[in-house]
Amino acid sequence: MDLLNTLVDKGLRRETPTRAEALAVLATSDDDLLDVVAAAGKVRRHWFGRRVKLNYLVNLKSGLCPEDCSYCSQRLGSKADILKYTWLKPDEASQAAAAGLAGGAKRVCLVASGRGPTDRDVDRVSDTIKAIKERHEGVEVCACLGLLSDGQAERLREAGADAYNHNLNTSESTYGDITTTHTYADRVDTVHKAHAAGLSACSGLIAGMGESDEDLVDVVFSLRELDPDSVPVNFLIPFEGTPLAKEWNLTPQRCLRILAMVRFVCPDVEVRIAGGREVHLRTMQPLALHLANSIFLGDYLTSEGQAGKADLEMITDAGFEVEGTDRVTLPEHRAGGGCGSHEGGGACGPAAADSCGSAAEEARPDLVAVRRRGAGTDLAPNA
């Protein structure tokens, strides 16, 4: 296909596709799906080889969030039967992180529910970062604490944080339909704050929330403009007890097309398959490794992932290798991380009807396993 040849050439040159080209990827047929995966795979291998970066989530504070994000099982008014607990102590969080690091993870993502951290919360997380780094040499730590106030990103950086995650989630035009307690601009501002503090910015999206192809392209092009180092792609997990519980709009094929589009638009960034990959990609997860170069190992914030051992076997069986702590994830031109390290003038400062005749999934609540193990429980973690 001329489209795919053009997109590969642009990806190898780090040239932005047109919106029409990005939309065309989402509009490809199932008959062309393997060609799409193969083409995006050439771009992925050019910048990242066959390495897969493993990340591990530690949920520092679960549930009882005052925000009303429709997709989230921790939201205000959620009736989802999830774990609820207040802040883990630094040694508890460090022990939780150790399980993922023992399984091969090189980045620990410290997440807390809430609108954003208080200064006391930043102190807590800073102590946790220090505890993890004292025990694990070479580990990357990413914080995800919500909206940041002035000076908080700098304090996290001083404590040893390497990155900060704050997702855009969906397009600006539809953001108000998903969340009303904060704005799209608030999220953009927090990504700018992370950049300005010298943190590696991590910002992504959630697919499957009823958005159109145009919405997906809008948010990915917005992410390209923000220029994060990593882009997590989440696929909505329709938790019972949330407003989006009946939004089963994704098929494995749709998920692969979305990942391919993200890779073409953001060719040289870490594209991470995040929440929902087991639920929506299922047996086609190995194909997704040809598009993304990063995954989460084990469980997510409030849902269970597949066994960590199964993740490692999948990576090996698909012909990929786990990226070690001795390797730099990003290509050389991006590897400095933080503000001013990227070419191209980027900004600085854990799910629509299906396309191309592929029917959306029927509701499969049996696929959603609520997390009952790991941090905040008496059960061993899945790593």
VMD Tcl script that draws the C-alpha trace (Angstrom):
set ca {
  {0.00 0.00 0.00}
  {1.33 3.42 -0.92}
  {-0.04 4.77 2.37}
  {2.03 2.39 4.45}
  {5.21 2.97 2.44}
  {4.75 6.71 2.94}
  {4.17 6.30 6.67}
  {7.24 4.10 7.11}
  {9.41 6.64 5.29}
  {8.05 9.45 7.43}
  {8.51 7.43 10.61}
  {12.15 6.72 9.88}
  {12.69 10.46 9.33}
  {10.63 11.48 12.38}
  {8.33 13.40 10.06}
  {4.75 13.99 11.18}
  {2.07 12.23 9.09}
  {-0.89 14.22 7.91}
  {-4.18 13.92 9.75}
  {-5.63 12.24 6.68}
  {-2.90 9.60 6.78}
  {-3.46 8.94 10.48}
  {-7.20 8.59 9.91}
  {-6.52 6.25 7.01}
  {-4.63 3.88 9.32}
  {-7.69 3.63 11.56}
  {-9.86 3.04 8.48}
  {-7.86 0.10 7.11}
  {-9.67 -3.21 6.75}
  {-9.02 -6.39 8.68}
  {-7.65 -7.86 5.44}
  {-4.88 -5.24 5.55}
  {-4.23 -5.47 9.30}
  {-1.06 -7.57 9.15}
  {0.37 -5.20 6.54}
  {-0.33 -2.29 8.89}
  {1.35 -4.08 11.80}
  {4.36 -4.99 9.65}
  {4.78 -1.40 8.45}
  {4.53 0.15 11.91}
  {6.81 -2.61 13.15}
  {9.57 -1.37 10.84}
  {9.37 2.05 12.52}
  {9.32 0.49 16.00}
  {12.38 -1.69 15.28}
  {14.29 1.19 13.70}
  {14.12 3.25 16.90}
  {13.86 0.54 19.59}
  {15.02 -2.74 18.10}
  {13.33 -5.73 19.68}
  {13.58 -4.46 23.24}
  {10.52 -4.35 25.51}
  {10.64 -2.09 28.53}
  {8.83 -3.39 31.60}
  {7.08 -1.02 33.99}
  {5.50 -1.80 37.35}
  {2.63 0.05 39.02}
  {2.42 0.70 42.74}
  {-0.92 2.17 43.81}
  {0.04 4.37 46.75}
  {-3.54 5.39 47.62}
  {-6.57 3.63 46.19}
  {-10.14 4.84 45.72}
  {-12.14 7.72 47.20}
  {-11.10 10.24 44.55}
  {-13.03 13.57 44.47}
  {-12.80 13.83 40.65}
  {-15.60 12.53 38.40}
  {-13.65 10.96 35.49}
  {-16.23 8.67 33.90}
  {-13.78 5.92 33.02}
  {-12.28 5.53 36.49}
  {-13.26 2.96 39.11}
  {-11.82 5.26 41.80}
  {-14.00 8.25 40.81}
  {-16.38 10.24 42.97}
  {-19.54 8.16 43.38}
  {-18.01 4.98 41.96}
  {-19.82 1.80 42.98}
  {-17.05 -0.42 41.64}
  {-16.03 -3.07 44.16}
  {-12.36 -2.07 44.33}
  {-9.78 -1.87 47.09}
  {-9.81 1.36 49.08}
  {-6.90 2.36 51.29}
  {-4.98 5.47 52.27}
  {-1.30 6.23 51.69}
  {1.17 3.36 51.82}
  {4.20 4.03 53.98}
  {7.52 4.40 52.15}
  {8.78 0.99 53.25}
  {5.49 -0.65 52.18}
  {5.68 0.99 48.77}
  {9.34 0.02 48.43}
  {8.52 -3.61 49.22}
  {5.71 -3.54 46.66}
  {8.08 -2.12 44.04}
  {10.64 -4.83 44.76}
  {8.30 -7.52 43.41}
  {8.07 -5.84 40.02}
  {11.78 -5.09 39.85}
  {12.55 -8.74 40.63}
  {10.39 -9.64 37.63}
  {12.46 -7.50 35.28}
  {10.81 -4.07 35.49}
  {13.17 -1.13 35.12}
  {10.63 1.61 35.93}
  {8.36 1.88 38.95}
  {5.25 4.05 38.54}
  {3.98 5.51 41.82}
  {0.32 6.41 41.48}
  {-2.13 8.01 43.89}
  {-5.80 8.80 43.40}
  {-6.97 12.36 43.90}
  {-7.17 15.72 42.16}
  {-3.55 16.49 42.95}
  {-1.05 16.25 45.79}
  {-0.82 18.53 48.79}
  {2.64 19.64 49.82}
  {2.49 17.00 52.56}
  {1.66 14.39 49.92}
  {4.71 15.46 47.93}
  {6.80 14.93 51.08}
  {5.34 11.42 51.43}
  {6.05 10.52 47.83}
  {9.53 12.05 48.02}
  {10.33 9.78 50.97}
  {9.01 6.81 49.00}
  {11.15 7.68 45.96}
  {14.24 7.90 48.14}
  {13.45 4.56 49.82}
  {13.08 2.81 46.47}
  {16.24 4.32 44.99}
  {18.30 3.49 48.08}
  {17.40 -0.19 47.71}
  {17.43 -0.52 43.93}
  {20.30 0.95 41.95}
  {19.44 2.10 38.45}
  {15.66 1.98 38.84}
  {13.60 4.67 37.13}
  {10.78 6.20 39.17}
  {7.76 7.89 37.62}
  {5.21 9.70 39.76}
  {1.53 10.04 38.84}
  {-0.24 12.13 41.45}
  {-2.72 14.23 39.49}
  {-2.62 17.96 38.82}
  {0.57 19.68 40.04}
  {0.82 23.04 41.75}
  {3.74 25.40 41.19}
  {6.99 24.05 42.57}
  {5.81 20.49 43.16}
  {7.41 19.02 40.03}
  {10.73 20.56 41.06}
  {10.44 19.00 44.53}
  {9.75 15.57 43.04}
  {12.76 15.96 40.75}
  {14.96 16.89 43.71}
  {13.75 13.78 45.54}
  {14.96 11.61 42.66}
  {11.91 11.23 40.42}
  {12.85 10.62 36.79}
  {9.46 11.13 35.16}
  {5.93 12.35 35.71}
  {2.80 10.85 34.17}
  {-0.35 12.82 33.43}
  {-2.49 11.61 30.55}
  {-4.57 13.76 28.22}
  {-6.90 10.74 27.86}
  {-9.11 12.07 25.06}
  {-9.48 14.94 22.63}
  {-9.96 18.50 23.86}
  {-13.35 18.75 22.14}
  {-14.79 15.75 24.00}
  {-12.96 16.13 27.31}
  {-15.91 17.84 29.01}
  {-18.08 14.80 28.23}
  {-15.73 12.57 30.22}
  {-14.75 14.79 33.16}
  {-16.27 17.94 34.63}
  {-14.23 18.53 37.80}
  {-11.14 19.71 35.93}
  {-10.32 20.73 32.37}
  {-8.23 19.53 29.47}
  {-6.14 22.70 29.89}
  {-5.40 21.70 33.50}
  {-3.90 18.45 32.24}
  {-1.81 20.18 29.58}
  {-0.52 22.59 32.22}
  {0.68 19.73 34.42}
  {2.60 18.16 31.51}
  {4.24 21.56 30.93}
  {5.18 21.74 34.62}
  {6.84 18.30 34.42}
  {8.83 19.35 31.34}
  {9.90 22.61 32.94}
  {11.18 20.83 36.05}
  {13.42 18.57 33.98}
  {11.27 15.49 34.44}
  {10.70 13.12 31.56}
  {7.07 13.68 30.61}
  {4.77 10.70 30.21}
  {1.32 11.38 28.75}
  {-1.11 9.20 26.85}
  {-4.70 8.34 26.08}
  {-7.61 6.02 26.75}
  {-9.30 4.40 23.76}
  {-12.76 2.87 23.76}
  {-14.74 5.56 25.61}
  {-17.11 6.20 22.70}
  {-14.79 8.54 20.83}
  {-14.58 8.85 17.05}
  {-11.56 8.23 14.84}
  {-11.19 12.01 14.62}
  {-11.03 12.24 18.42}
  {-8.30 9.62 18.56}
  {-6.25 11.42 15.93}
  {-6.81 14.75 17.70}
  {-5.47 13.52 21.04}
  {-2.47 11.76 19.48}
  {-1.53 14.86 17.49}
  {-1.90 16.91 20.68}
  {0.46 14.49 22.40}
  {2.95 14.82 19.58}
  {2.88 18.59 20.10}
  {3.41 18.20 23.86}
  {6.38 15.94 23.06}
  {6.36 13.48 25.97}
  {9.06 10.83 26.09}
  {6.51 8.08 26.64}
  {2.91 7.65 25.48}
  {0.82 5.07 27.35}
  {-2.11 3.73 25.34}
  {-4.89 2.53 27.65}
  {-7.90 0.56 26.47}
  {-10.97 1.25 28.59}
  {-11.76 -1.38 31.19}
  {-15.53 -0.98 31.58}
  {-15.86 -1.39 35.34}
  {-19.31 -2.12 36.71}
  {-20.32 0.81 38.89}
  {-18.88 3.48 36.55}
  {-20.72 5.54 33.90}
  {-18.84 3.78 31.09}
  {-19.56 0.25 32.31}
  {-21.39 -0.66 29.09}
  {-18.86 0.85 26.67}
  {-17.53 -2.31 25.03}
  {-16.46 -0.74 21.74}
  {-13.10 -2.36 21.05}
  {-11.92 -5.42 19.17}
  {-8.36 -6.75 19.09}
  {-8.08 -5.52 15.51}
  {-9.23 -2.03 16.46}
  {-6.66 -1.92 19.26}
  {-3.86 -2.88 16.89}
  {-4.85 -0.17 14.41}
  {-4.85 2.41 17.22}
  {-1.39 1.34 18.38}
  {-0.10 1.47 14.79}
  {-1.47 4.98 14.33}
  {0.21 6.12 17.55}
  {3.52 4.63 16.42}
  {3.36 6.41 13.06}
  {2.52 9.78 14.66}
  {5.03 9.35 17.52}
  {7.72 7.20 15.91}
  {10.64 7.74 18.29}
  {8.88 7.82 21.67}
  {8.25 5.01 24.11}
  {4.79 3.70 23.21}
  {3.46 1.68 26.13}
  {0.53 -0.72 26.08}
  {-1.12 0.11 29.37}
  {-4.42 -0.80 31.06}
  {-6.84 -3.08 29.26}
  {-4.46 -4.94 26.97}
  {-5.39 -8.34 28.41}
  {-9.11 -7.52 28.25}
  {-9.17 -6.24 24.67}
  {-6.12 -7.61 22.82}
  {-6.30 -11.02 24.46}
  {-4.55 -13.65 22.28}
  {-3.34 -10.92 19.89}
  {-1.12 -9.30 22.52}
  {2.09 -10.63 20.91}
  {1.27 -8.75 17.68}
  {1.03 -5.54 19.69}
  {4.69 -5.90 20.69}
  {5.55 -5.13 17.05}
  {3.98 -1.70 17.60}
  {4.71 -0.79 21.22}
  {8.07 -1.10 22.94}
  {6.84 -0.98 26.52}
  {4.25 -2.72 28.72}
  {3.20 -2.92 32.35}
  {4.21 -6.09 34.15}
  {1.59 -7.74 36.33}
  {-1.38 -5.91 37.82}
  {-2.78 -2.42 37.29}
  {-4.24 0.04 39.79}
  {-7.61 -1.58 40.43}
  {-7.64 -4.50 37.97}
  {-5.58 -7.65 37.66}
  {-3.29 -8.21 34.70}
  {-2.09 -11.53 33.40}
  {0.58 -13.29 35.39}
  {4.00 -11.67 35.19}
  {5.49 -15.02 34.15}
  {3.08 -15.13 31.22}
  {4.18 -11.64 30.17}
  {7.83 -12.70 30.16}
  {7.07 -15.86 28.20}
  {5.01 -13.87 25.68}
  {7.90 -11.48 25.08}
  {10.37 -14.32 24.52}
  {8.03 -16.39 22.36}
  {7.32 -13.38 20.13}
  {11.05 -12.93 19.48}
  {11.59 -9.89 21.69}
  {13.81 -9.31 24.71}
  {13.33 -7.56 28.03}
  {15.18 -4.25 28.14}
  {17.75 -4.23 30.92}
  {18.68 -1.39 33.23}
  {21.97 -1.07 31.35}
  {20.15 0.07 28.19}
  {18.80 3.54 27.50}
  {15.21 3.27 26.31}
  {15.03 6.33 24.09}
  {16.99 6.97 20.90}
  {20.13 9.06 21.35}
  {18.54 12.31 20.18}
  {15.89 12.02 22.92}
  {17.83 10.28 25.65}
  {18.57 13.38 27.74}
  {14.96 13.53 28.92}
  {13.16 16.58 30.19}
  {12.93 20.12 28.85}
  {15.10 21.07 25.89}
  {16.27 17.55 25.03}
  {14.10 17.02 21.97}
  {14.47 18.21 18.44}
  {11.53 19.55 16.51}
  {10.35 22.34 18.78}
  {7.99 20.34 20.99}
  {6.10 22.16 23.72}
  {8.24 22.80 26.76}
  {7.63 24.20 30.15}
  {-3.52 3.06 33.16}
  {-11.65 3.62 25.82}
  {-16.43 4.83 19.39}
  {-18.00 2.62 17.15}
  {-15.52 0.33 15.44}
  {-14.43 0.96 11.87}
  {-14.11 -1.08 8.75}
  {-16.84 -3.59 9.36}
  {-15.32 -5.00 12.55}
  {-18.17 -5.26 15.03}
  {-17.62 -3.88 18.50}
  {-17.42 -6.42 21.28}
  {-20.41 -7.60 23.21}
  {-20.16 -6.86 26.92}
  {-17.67 -9.21 28.55}
  {-17.65 -8.34 32.26}
  {-16.19 -11.78 32.93}
  {-12.92 -10.47 31.50}
  {-12.59 -7.74 34.13}
  {-10.86 -9.01 37.24}
  {-10.80 -6.54 40.14}
  {-7.43 -6.45 41.89}
  {-7.38 -8.21 45.25}
  {-3.65 -8.71 45.70}
  {-0.44 -6.76 46.03}
  {0.02 -3.39 47.70}
  {-2.69 -2.56 50.21}
  {-3.64 -6.23 50.68}
  {-2.38 -9.24 52.59}
  {-1.89 -11.20 49.35}
  {1.36 -11.45 47.42}
  {1.58 -9.28 44.26}
  {1.41 -10.64 40.76}
  {4.80 -9.85 39.24}
}
mol new
graphics top color blue
foreach p $ca { graphics top sphere $p radius 0.5 }
foreach p [lrange $ca 0 end-1] q [lrange $ca 1 end] { graphics top cylinder $p $q radius 0.2 }
display resetview
